[in-house]
């Protein structure tokens, strides 16, 4: 079995006091196959990464570089989606360089 992590929902659960998002990643990193990426604005999910409250540098530092990354965002204008993709690609490349 493998694990798929939802960054936004784990962070939302953390804000609600249900769990600690980083502990999910730490505990299941060796089984992690991919992640859904979306930001939070307060308790509202599905915003493009970089447009909300989450610390993306910290999140990407915890992600193994080889995992699949999927943007899971609500419909919006093209520009925030392009910026979110560029942010995630940049952070992925930084992570790959750190792993090398």
PDB file as gemmi writes it, atoms N, CA and C in Angstrom:
CRYST1    1.000    1.000    1.000  90.00  90.00  90.00 P 1                      
ATOM      1  N   UNK A   1       0.841  -1.178   0.000  1.00  0.00           N  
ATOM      2  CA  UNK A   1       0.000   0.000   0.000  1.00  0.00           C  
ATOM      3  C   UNK A   1       0.885   1.240   0.000  1.00  0.00           C  
ATOM      4  N   UNK A   2       0.374   2.300  -0.572  1.00  0.00           N  
ATOM      5  CA  UNK A   2       1.064   3.583  -0.635  1.00  0.00           C  
ATOM      6  C   UNK A   2       0.209   4.672  -0.010  1.00  0.00           C  
ATOM      7  N   UNK A   3       0.809   5.813   0.217  1.00  0.00           N  
ATOM      8  CA  UNK A   3       0.124   6.934   0.854  1.00  0.00           C  
ATOM      9  C   UNK A   3       0.087   8.114  -0.105  1.00  0.00           C  
ATOM     10  N   UNK A   4      -1.070   8.759  -0.201  1.00  0.00           N  
ATOM     11  CA  UNK A   4      -1.237   9.994  -0.967  1.00  0.00           C  
ATOM     12  C   UNK A   4      -1.620  11.072   0.037  1.00  0.00           C  
ATOM     13  N   UNK A   5      -0.843  12.138   0.090  1.00  0.00           N  
ATOM     14  CA  UNK A   5      -1.033  13.187   1.093  1.00  0.00           C  
ATOM     15  C   UNK A   5      -1.733  14.389   0.477  1.00  0.00           C  
ATOM     16  N   UNK A   6      -2.709  14.920   1.161  1.00  0.00           N  
ATOM     17  CA  UNK A   6      -3.386  16.139   0.732  1.00  0.00           C  
ATOM     18  C   UNK A   6      -2.908  17.273   1.637  1.00  0.00           C  
ATOM     19  N   UNK A   7      -2.040  18.113   1.092  1.00  0.00           N  
ATOM     20  CA  UNK A   7      -1.404  19.184   1.876  1.00  0.00           C  
ATOM     21  C   UNK A   7      -2.443  20.117   2.483  1.00  0.00           C  
ATOM     22  N   UNK A   8      -3.388  20.562   1.681  1.00  0.00           N  
ATOM     23  CA  UNK A   8      -4.387  21.505   2.166  1.00  0.00           C  
ATOM     24  C   UNK A   8      -5.275  20.924   3.241  1.00  0.00           C  
ATOM     25  N   UNK A   9      -5.746  19.694   3.036  1.00  0.00           N  
ATOM     26  CA  UNK A   9      -6.640  19.106   4.032  1.00  0.00           C  
ATOM     27  C   UNK A   9      -5.904  18.751   5.322  1.00  0.00           C  
ATOM     28  N   UNK A  10      -4.658  18.294   5.203  1.00  0.00           N  
ATOM     29  CA  UNK A  10      -3.884  18.029   6.417  1.00  0.00           C  
ATOM     30  C   UNK A  10      -3.661  19.317   7.203  1.00  0.00           C  
ATOM     31  N   UNK A  11      -3.374  20.401   6.494  1.00  0.00           N  
ATOM     32  CA  UNK A  11      -3.179  21.689   7.164  1.00  0.00           C  
ATOM     33  C   UNK A  11      -4.477  22.213   7.771  1.00  0.00           C  
ATOM     34  N   UNK A  12      -5.576  21.976   7.081  1.00  0.00           N  
ATOM     35  CA  UNK A  12      -6.884  22.363   7.619  1.00  0.00           C  
ATOM     36  C   UNK A  12      -7.175  21.589   8.902  1.00  0.00           C  
ATOM     37  N   UNK A  13      -6.908  20.288   8.904  1.00  0.00           N  
ATOM     38  CA  UNK A  13      -7.109  19.489  10.112  1.00  0.00           C  
ATOM     39  C   UNK A  13      -6.220  19.983  11.249  1.00  0.00           C  
ATOM     40  N   UNK A  14      -5.002  20.407  10.902  1.00  0.00           N  
ATOM     41  CA  UNK A  14      -4.110  20.957  11.925  1.00  0.00           C  
ATOM     42  C   UNK A  14      -4.685  22.242  12.515  1.00  0.00           C  
ATOM     43  N   UNK A  15      -5.201  23.123  11.663  1.00  0.00           N  
ATOM     44  CA  UNK A  15      -5.808  24.361  12.157  1.00  0.00           C  
ATOM     45  C   UNK A  15      -6.987  24.082  13.077  1.00  0.00           C  
ATOM     46  N   UNK A  16      -7.691  22.982  12.817  1.00  0.00           N  
ATOM     47  CA  UNK A  16      -8.847  22.614  13.635  1.00  0.00           C  
ATOM     48  C   UNK A  16      -8.451  21.817  14.879  1.00  0.00           C  
ATOM     49  N   UNK A  17      -7.148  21.516  15.019  1.00  0.00           N  
ATOM     50  CA  UNK A  17      -6.663  20.792  16.188  1.00  0.00           C  
ATOM     51  C   UNK A  17      -6.841  19.290  16.123  1.00  0.00           C  
ATOM     52  N   UNK A  18      -7.092  18.752  14.940  1.00  0.00           N  
ATOM     53  CA  UNK A  18      -7.325  17.310  14.790  1.00  0.00           C  
ATOM     54  C   UNK A  18      -6.007  16.539  14.721  1.00  0.00           C  
ATOM     55  N   UNK A  19      -5.015  17.069  14.009  1.00  0.00           N  
ATOM     56  CA  UNK A  19      -3.739  16.371  13.847  1.00  0.00           C  
ATOM     57  C   UNK A  19      -2.649  17.392  13.529  1.00  0.00           C  
ATOM     58  N   UNK A  20      -1.426  16.921  13.388  1.00  0.00           N  
ATOM     59  CA  UNK A  20      -0.289  17.755  12.993  1.00  0.00           C  
ATOM     60  C   UNK A  20       0.126  17.326  11.607  1.00  0.00           C  
ATOM     61  N   UNK A  21       0.015  18.234  10.630  1.00  0.00           N  
ATOM     62  CA  UNK A  21       0.247  17.915   9.222  1.00  0.00           C  
ATOM     63  C   UNK A  21       1.649  17.361   8.977  1.00  0.00           C  
ATOM     64  N   UNK A  22       2.666  17.934   9.609  1.00  0.00           N  
ATOM     65  CA  UNK A  22       4.033  17.477   9.360  1.00  0.00           C  
ATOM     66  C   UNK A  22       4.274  16.071   9.892  1.00  0.00           C  
ATOM     67  N   UNK A  23       3.507  15.652  10.899  1.00  0.00           N  
ATOM     68  CA  UNK A  23       3.670  14.299  11.420  1.00  0.00           C  
ATOM     69  C   UNK A  23       3.180  13.252  10.432  1.00  0.00           C  
ATOM     70  N   UNK A  24       2.138  13.573   9.654  1.00  0.00           N  
ATOM     71  CA  UNK A  24       1.692  12.657   8.602  1.00  0.00           C  
ATOM     72  C   UNK A  24       2.829  12.404   7.623  1.00  0.00           C  
ATOM     73  N   UNK A  25       3.459  13.489   7.178  1.00  0.00           N  
ATOM     74  CA  UNK A  25       4.546  13.354   6.218  1.00  0.00           C  
ATOM     75  C   UNK A  25       5.746  12.628   6.817  1.00  0.00           C  
ATOM     76  N   UNK A  26       6.104  12.976   8.025  1.00  0.00           N  
ATOM     77  CA  UNK A  26       7.249  12.329   8.665  1.00  0.00           C  
ATOM     78  C   UNK A  26       7.008  10.830   8.840  1.00  0.00           C  
ATOM     79  N   UNK A  27       5.808  10.483   9.237  1.00  0.00           N  
ATOM     80  CA  UNK A  27       5.497   9.077   9.521  1.00  0.00           C  
ATOM     81  C   UNK A  27       5.366   8.235   8.253  1.00  0.00           C  
ATOM     82  N   UNK A  28       4.800   8.803   7.194  1.00  0.00           N  
ATOM     83  CA  UNK A  28       4.497   8.031   5.994  1.00  0.00           C  
ATOM     84  C   UNK A  28       5.374   8.373   4.790  1.00  0.00           C  
ATOM     85  N   UNK A  29       6.422   9.151   4.960  1.00  0.00           N  
ATOM     86  CA  UNK A  29       7.250   9.599   3.830  1.00  0.00           C  
ATOM     87  C   UNK A  29       7.764   8.438   2.987  1.00  0.00           C  
ATOM     88  N   UNK A  30       8.148   7.346   3.610  1.00  0.00           N  
ATOM     89  CA  UNK A  30       8.691   6.221   2.838  1.00  0.00           C  
ATOM     90  C   UNK A  30       7.626   5.535   1.984  1.00  0.00           C  
ATOM     91  N   UNK A  31       6.355   5.765   2.277  1.00  0.00           N  
ATOM     92  CA  UNK A  31       5.259   5.162   1.507  1.00  0.00           C  
ATOM     93  C   UNK A  31       4.563   6.182   0.602  1.00  0.00           C  
ATOM     94  N   UNK A  32       5.039   7.417   0.628  1.00  0.00           N  
ATOM     95  CA  UNK A  32       4.381   8.503  -0.093  1.00  0.00           C  
ATOM     96  C   UNK A  32       4.593   8.370  -1.596  1.00  0.00           C  
ATOM     97  N   UNK A  33       3.504   8.398  -2.336  1.00  0.00           N  
ATOM     98  CA  UNK A  33       3.587   8.320  -3.791  1.00  0.00           C  
ATOM     99  C   UNK A  33       3.242   9.663  -4.439  1.00  0.00           C  
ATOM    100  N   UNK A  34       2.430  10.488  -3.768  1.00  0.00           N  
ATOM    101  CA  UNK A  34       2.053  11.770  -4.347  1.00  0.00           C  
ATOM    102  C   UNK A  34       1.345  12.661  -3.355  1.00  0.00           C  
ATOM    103  N   UNK A  35       1.130  13.900  -3.806  1.00  0.00           N  
ATOM    104  CA  UNK A  35       0.465  14.892  -2.966  1.00  0.00           C  
ATOM    105  C   UNK A  35      -0.497  15.737  -3.789  1.00  0.00           C  
ATOM    106  N   UNK A  36      -1.581  16.122  -3.163  1.00  0.00           N  
ATOM    107  CA  UNK A  36      -2.465  17.158  -3.694  1.00  0.00           C  
ATOM    108  C   UNK A  36      -2.013  18.467  -3.061  1.00  0.00           C  
ATOM    109  N   UNK A  37      -1.855  19.478  -3.888  1.00  0.00           N  
ATOM    110  CA  UNK A  37      -1.363  20.771  -3.418  1.00  0.00           C  
ATOM    111  C   UNK A  37      -2.443  21.820  -3.579  1.00  0.00           C  
ATOM    112  N   UNK A  38      -2.850  22.403  -2.479  1.00  0.00           N  
ATOM    113  CA  UNK A  38      -3.710  23.583  -2.507  1.00  0.00           C  
ATOM    114  C   UNK A  38      -3.503  24.358  -1.234  1.00  0.00           C  
ATOM    115  N   UNK A  39      -3.731  25.642  -1.317  1.00  0.00           N  
ATOM    116  CA  UNK A  39      -3.494  26.550  -0.201  1.00  0.00           C  
ATOM    117  C   UNK A  39      -4.778  26.753   0.595  1.00  0.00           C  
ATOM    118  N   UNK A  40      -4.631  27.328   1.758  1.00  0.00           N  
ATOM    119  CA  UNK A  40      -5.764  27.690   2.608  1.00  0.00           C  
ATOM    120  C   UNK A  40      -5.774  29.199   2.806  1.00  0.00           C  
ATOM    121  N   UNK A  41      -6.963  29.760   2.815  1.00  0.00           N  
ATOM    122  CA  UNK A  41      -7.167  31.136   3.254  1.00  0.00           C  
ATOM    123  C   UNK A  41      -8.109  31.014   4.437  1.00  0.00           C  
ATOM    124  N   UNK A  42      -7.539  31.185   5.634  1.00  0.00           N  
ATOM    125  CA  UNK A  42      -8.233  30.869   6.892  1.00  0.00           C  
ATOM    126  C   UNK A  42      -8.625  29.396   6.854  1.00  0.00           C  
ATOM    127  N   UNK A  43      -9.913  29.075   6.859  1.00  0.00           N  
ATOM    128  CA  UNK A  43     -10.351  27.681   6.805  1.00  0.00           C  
ATOM    129  C   UNK A  43     -10.920  27.302   5.449  1.00  0.00           C  
ATOM    130  N   UNK A  44     -10.680  28.123   4.450  1.00  0.00           N  
ATOM    131  CA  UNK A  44     -11.197  27.868   3.109  1.00  0.00           C  
ATOM    132  C   UNK A  44     -10.097  27.241   2.246  1.00  0.00           C  
ATOM    133  N   UNK A  45     -10.405  26.074   1.682  1.00  0.00           N  
ATOM    134  CA  UNK A  45      -9.425  25.288   0.936  1.00  0.00           C  
ATOM    135  C   UNK A  45      -9.508  25.541  -0.570  1.00  0.00           C  
ATOM    136  N   UNK A  46      -8.603  24.886  -1.275  1.00  0.00           N  
ATOM    137  CA  UNK A  46      -8.549  24.827  -2.744  1.00  0.00           C  
ATOM    138  C   UNK A  46      -8.082  26.109  -3.419  1.00  0.00           C  
ATOM    139  N   UNK A  47      -7.283  26.913  -2.733  1.00  0.00           N  
ATOM    140  CA  UNK A  47      -6.694  28.094  -3.349  1.00  0.00           C  
ATOM    141  C   UNK A  47      -5.349  27.697  -3.966  1.00  0.00           C  
ATOM    142  N   UNK A  48      -4.938  28.352  -5.043  1.00  0.00           N  
ATOM    143  CA  UNK A  48      -3.641  28.031  -5.647  1.00  0.00           C  
ATOM    144  C   UNK A  48      -2.504  28.215  -4.633  1.00  0.00           C  
ATOM    145  N   UNK A  49      -1.535  27.313  -4.619  1.00  0.00           N  
ATOM    146  CA  UNK A  49      -0.382  27.481  -3.734  1.00  0.00           C  
ATOM    147  C   UNK A  49       0.243  28.866  -3.913  1.00  0.00           C  
ATOM    148  N   UNK A  50       0.550  29.485  -2.777  1.00  0.00           N  
ATOM    149  CA  UNK A  50       1.144  30.814  -2.782  1.00  0.00           C  
ATOM    150  C   UNK A  50       0.140  31.941  -2.626  1.00  0.00           C  
ATOM    151  N   UNK A  51      -1.154  31.604  -2.565  1.00  0.00           N  
ATOM    152  CA  UNK A  51      -2.174  32.648  -2.428  1.00  0.00           C  
ATOM    153  C   UNK A  51      -2.872  32.605  -1.075  1.00  0.00           C  
ATOM    154  N   UNK A  52      -2.331  31.827  -0.153  1.00  0.00           N  
ATOM    155  CA  UNK A  52      -2.987  31.676   1.143  1.00  0.00           C  
ATOM    156  C   UNK A  52      -2.006  31.691   2.291  1.00  0.00           C  
ATOM    157  N   UNK A  53      -2.312  30.890   3.305  1.00  0.00           N  
ATOM    158  CA  UNK A  53      -1.616  30.929   4.583  1.00  0.00           C  
ATOM    159  C   UNK A  53      -0.473  29.928   4.738  1.00  0.00           C  
ATOM    160  N   UNK A  54      -0.339  28.965   3.842  1.00  0.00           N  
ATOM    161  CA  UNK A  54       0.628  27.885   4.048  1.00  0.00           C  
ATOM    162  C   UNK A  54       2.046  28.306   3.681  1.00  0.00           C  
ATOM    163  N   UNK A  55       3.005  27.702   4.365  1.00  0.00           N  
ATOM    164  CA  UNK A  55       4.435  27.960   4.153  1.00  0.00           C  
ATOM    165  C   UNK A  55       4.974  26.916   3.180  1.00  0.00           C  
ATOM    166  N   UNK A  56       4.981  27.247   1.898  1.00  0.00           N  
ATOM    167  CA  UNK A  56       5.308  26.269   0.863  1.00  0.00           C  
ATOM    168  C   UNK A  56       6.752  25.817   0.889  1.00  0.00           C  
ATOM    169  N   UNK A  57       7.679  26.676   1.282  1.00  0.00           N  
ATOM    170  CA  UNK A  57       9.080  26.259   1.381  1.00  0.00           C  
ATOM    171  C   UNK A  57       9.221  25.134   2.400  1.00  0.00           C  
ATOM    172  N   UNK A  58       8.550  25.277   3.529  1.00  0.00           N  
ATOM    173  CA  UNK A  58       8.591  24.247   4.573  1.00  0.00           C  
ATOM    174  C   UNK A  58       7.937  22.958   4.100  1.00  0.00           C  
ATOM    175  N   UNK A  59       6.827  23.080   3.397  1.00  0.00           N  
ATOM    176  CA  UNK A  59       6.123  21.891   2.910  1.00  0.00           C  
ATOM    177  C   UNK A  59       6.990  21.134   1.921  1.00  0.00           C  
ATOM    178  N   UNK A  60       7.563  21.838   0.944  1.00  0.00           N  
ATOM    179  CA  UNK A  60       8.383  21.164  -0.064  1.00  0.00           C  
ATOM    180  C   UNK A  60       9.657  20.588   0.552  1.00  0.00           C  
ATOM    181  N   UNK A  61      10.153  21.174   1.620  1.00  0.00           N  
ATOM    182  CA  UNK A  61      11.327  20.624   2.294  1.00  0.00           C  
ATOM    183  C   UNK A  61      11.029  19.240   2.881  1.00  0.00           C  
ATOM    184  N   UNK A  62       9.761  18.958   3.162  1.00  0.00           N  
ATOM    185  CA  UNK A  62       9.372  17.666   3.727  1.00  0.00           C  
ATOM    186  C   UNK A  62       9.027  16.625   2.671  1.00  0.00           C  
ATOM    187  N   UNK A  63       8.828  17.066   1.427  1.00  0.00           N  
ATOM    188  CA  UNK A  63       8.391  16.148   0.378  1.00  0.00           C  
ATOM    189  C   UNK A  63       9.581  15.499  -0.319  1.00  0.00           C  
ATOM    190  N   UNK A  64       9.589  14.182  -0.423  1.00  0.00           N  
ATOM    191  CA  UNK A  64      10.611  13.551  -1.255  1.00  0.00           C  
ATOM    192  C   UNK A  64      10.486  14.085  -2.685  1.00  0.00           C  
ATOM    193  N   UNK A  65      11.590  14.336  -3.339  1.00  0.00           N  
ATOM    194  CA  UNK A  65      11.566  14.997  -4.644  1.00  0.00           C  
ATOM    195  C   UNK A  65      10.852  14.189  -5.719  1.00  0.00           C  
ATOM    196  N   UNK A  66      10.816  12.870  -5.583  1.00  0.00           N  
ATOM    197  CA  UNK A  66      10.248  12.039  -6.646  1.00  0.00           C  
ATOM    198  C   UNK A  66       8.732  11.863  -6.585  1.00  0.00           C  
ATOM    199  N   UNK A  67       8.062  12.366  -5.558  1.00  0.00           N  
ATOM    200  CA  UNK A  67       6.617  12.158  -5.460  1.00  0.00           C  
ATOM    201  C   UNK A  67       5.870  12.967  -6.520  1.00  0.00           C  
ATOM    202  N   UNK A  68       4.730  12.443  -6.942  1.00  0.00           N  
ATOM    203  CA  UNK A  68       3.864  13.154  -7.875  1.00  0.00           C  
ATOM    204  C   UNK A  68       3.226  14.340  -7.163  1.00  0.00           C  
ATOM    205  N   UNK A  69       3.088  15.428  -7.882  1.00  0.00           N  
ATOM    206  CA  UNK A  69       2.502  16.635  -7.303  1.00  0.00           C  
ATOM    207  C   UNK A  69       1.364  17.098  -8.195  1.00  0.00           C  
ATOM    208  N   UNK A  70       0.173  17.240  -7.602  1.00  0.00           N  
ATOM    209  CA  UNK A  70      -1.023  17.604  -8.337  1.00  0.00           C  
ATOM    210  C   UNK A  70      -1.625  18.859  -7.720  1.00  0.00           C  
ATOM    211  N   UNK A  71      -1.864  19.880  -8.557  1.00  0.00           N  
ATOM    212  CA  UNK A  71      -2.579  21.059  -8.081  1.00  0.00           C  
ATOM    213  C   UNK A  71      -4.058  20.718  -7.984  1.00  0.00           C  
ATOM    214  N   UNK A  72      -4.611  20.876  -6.805  1.00  0.00           N  
ATOM    215  CA  UNK A  72      -6.038  20.621  -6.578  1.00  0.00           C  
ATOM    216  C   UNK A  72      -6.663  21.952  -6.153  1.00  0.00           C  
ATOM    217  N   UNK A  73      -7.096  22.718  -7.140  1.00  0.00           N  
ATOM    218  CA  UNK A  73      -7.566  24.067  -6.854  1.00  0.00           C  
ATOM    219  C   UNK A  73      -8.929  24.311  -7.475  1.00  0.00           C  
ATOM    220  N   UNK A  74      -9.625  25.284  -6.902  1.00  0.00           N  
ATOM    221  CA  UNK A  74     -10.934  25.689  -7.422  1.00  0.00           C  
ATOM    222  C   UNK A  74     -10.744  26.467  -8.713  1.00  0.00           C  
ATOM    223  N   UNK A  75     -11.768  26.526  -9.535  1.00  0.00           N  
ATOM    224  CA  UNK A  75     -11.660  27.328 -10.762  1.00  0.00           C  
ATOM    225  C   UNK A  75     -11.317  28.779 -10.431  1.00  0.00           C  
ATOM    226  N   UNK A  76     -10.385  29.326 -11.205  1.00  0.00           N  
ATOM    227  CA  UNK A  76      -9.980  30.712 -11.010  1.00  0.00           C  
ATOM    228  C   UNK A  76      -9.360  31.212 -12.303  1.00  0.00           C  
ATOM    229  N   UNK A  77      -8.938  32.447 -12.287  1.00  0.00           N  
ATOM    230  CA  UNK A  77      -8.268  33.028 -13.452  1.00  0.00           C  
ATOM    231  C   UNK A  77      -6.967  32.278 -13.735  1.00  0.00           C  
ATOM    232  N   UNK A  78      -6.483  32.391 -14.943  1.00  0.00           N  
ATOM    233  CA  UNK A  78      -5.285  31.652 -15.358  1.00  0.00           C  
ATOM    234  C   UNK A  78      -4.027  32.093 -14.612  1.00  0.00           C  
ATOM    235  N   UNK A  79      -3.862  33.377 -14.362  1.00  0.00           N  
ATOM    236  CA  UNK A  79      -2.619  33.892 -13.788  1.00  0.00           C  
ATOM    237  C   UNK A  79      -2.263  33.260 -12.429  1.00  0.00           C  
ATOM    238  N   UNK A  80      -3.184  33.142 -11.463  1.00  0.00           N  
ATOM    239  CA  UNK A  80      -2.815  32.489 -10.200  1.00  0.00           C  
ATOM    240  C   UNK A  80      -2.423  31.015 -10.376  1.00  0.00           C  
ATOM    241  N   UNK A  81      -3.012  30.363 -11.361  1.00  0.00           N  
ATOM    242  CA  UNK A  81      -2.670  28.956 -11.622  1.00  0.00           C  
ATOM    243  C   UNK A  81      -1.247  28.873 -12.178  1.00  0.00           C  
ATOM    244  N   UNK A  82      -0.930  29.743 -13.115  1.00  0.00           N  
ATOM    245  CA  UNK A  82       0.413  29.765 -13.692  1.00  0.00           C  
ATOM    246  C   UNK A  82       1.444  30.078 -12.615  1.00  0.00           C  
ATOM    247  N   UNK A  83       1.158  31.066 -11.766  1.00  0.00           N  
ATOM    248  CA  UNK A  83       2.075  31.428 -10.685  1.00  0.00           C  
ATOM    249  C   UNK A  83       2.237  30.278  -9.687  1.00  0.00           C  
ATOM    250  N   UNK A  84       1.152  29.567  -9.380  1.00  0.00           N  
ATOM    251  CA  UNK A  84       1.221  28.424  -8.459  1.00  0.00           C  
ATOM    252  C   UNK A  84       2.088  27.318  -9.054  1.00  0.00           C  
ATOM    253  N   UNK A  85       1.901  27.046 -10.348  1.00  0.00           N  
ATOM    254  CA  UNK A  85       2.717  26.019 -11.003  1.00  0.00           C  
ATOM    255  C   UNK A  85       4.186  26.408 -10.974  1.00  0.00           C  
ATOM    256  N   UNK A  86       4.479  27.662 -11.278  1.00  0.00           N  
ATOM    257  CA  UNK A  86       5.870  28.129 -11.267  1.00  0.00           C  
ATOM    258  C   UNK A  86       6.479  28.040  -9.871  1.00  0.00           C  
ATOM    259  N   UNK A  87       5.702  28.407  -8.847  1.00  0.00           N  
ATOM    260  CA  UNK A  87       6.176  28.287  -7.461  1.00  0.00           C  
ATOM    261  C   UNK A  87       6.508  26.833  -7.133  1.00  0.00           C  
ATOM    262  N   UNK A  88       5.590  25.928  -7.446  1.00  0.00           N  
ATOM    263  CA  UNK A  88       5.796  24.513  -7.134  1.00  0.00           C  
ATOM    264  C   UNK A  88       6.959  23.923  -7.917  1.00  0.00           C  
ATOM    265  N   UNK A  89       7.104  24.300  -9.176  1.00  0.00           N  
ATOM    266  CA  UNK A  89       8.236  23.818  -9.975  1.00  0.00           C  
ATOM    267  C   UNK A  89       9.556  24.320  -9.397  1.00  0.00           C  
ATOM    268  N   UNK A  90       9.593  25.581  -9.001  1.00  0.00           N  
ATOM    269  CA  UNK A  90      10.802  26.159  -8.421  1.00  0.00           C  
ATOM    270  C   UNK A  90      11.175  25.455  -7.115  1.00  0.00           C  
ATOM    271  N   UNK A  91      10.193  25.230  -6.260  1.00  0.00           N  
ATOM    272  CA  UNK A  91      10.456  24.565  -4.984  1.00  0.00           C  
ATOM    273  C   UNK A  91      10.849  23.104  -5.203  1.00  0.00           C  
ATOM    274  N   UNK A  92      10.275  22.453  -6.199  1.00  0.00           N  
ATOM    275  CA  UNK A  92      10.645  21.068  -6.526  1.00  0.00           C  
ATOM    276  C   UNK A  92      12.098  20.999  -6.997  1.00  0.00           C  
ATOM    277  N   UNK A  93      12.477  21.940  -7.863  1.00  0.00           N  
ATOM    278  CA  UNK A  93      13.852  21.967  -8.345  1.00  0.00           C  
ATOM    279  C   UNK A  93      14.838  22.218  -7.205  1.00  0.00           C  
ATOM    280  N   UNK A  94      14.474  23.108  -6.295  1.00  0.00           N  
ATOM    281  CA  UNK A  94      15.338  23.371  -5.138  1.00  0.00           C  
ATOM    282  C   UNK A  94      15.501  22.119  -4.298  1.00  0.00           C  
ATOM    283  N   UNK A  95      14.416  21.388  -4.131  1.00  0.00           N  
ATOM    284  CA  UNK A  95      14.456  20.145  -3.344  1.00  0.00           C  
ATOM    285  C   UNK A  95      15.336  19.102  -4.037  1.00  0.00           C  
ATOM    286  N   UNK A  96      15.201  18.974  -5.359  1.00  0.00           N  
ATOM    287  CA  UNK A  96      16.014  18.020  -6.103  1.00  0.00           C  
ATOM    288  C   UNK A  96      17.502  18.352  -5.985  1.00  0.00           C  
ATOM    289  N   UNK A  97      17.834  19.625  -6.037  1.00  0.00           N  
ATOM    290  CA  UNK A  97      19.226  20.044  -5.904  1.00  0.00           C  
ATOM    291  C   UNK A  97      19.745  19.747  -4.501  1.00  0.00           C  
ATOM    292  N   UNK A  98      18.883  19.904  -3.505  1.00  0.00           N  
ATOM    293  CA  UNK A  98      19.301  19.610  -2.125  1.00  0.00           C  
ATOM    294  C   UNK A  98      19.537  18.109  -1.946  1.00  0.00           C  
ATOM    295  N   UNK A  99      18.738  17.288  -2.656  1.00  0.00           N  
ATOM    296  CA  UNK A  99      18.880  15.840  -2.558  1.00  0.00           C  
ATOM    297  C   UNK A  99      20.122  15.323  -3.293  1.00  0.00           C  
ATOM    298  N   UNK A 100      20.610  16.108  -4.263  1.00  0.00           N  
ATOM    299  CA  UNK A 100      21.731  15.644  -5.099  1.00  0.00           C  
ATOM    300  C   UNK A 100      23.060  15.714  -4.377  1.00  0.00           C  
TER     301      UNK A 100                                                      
END                                                                             
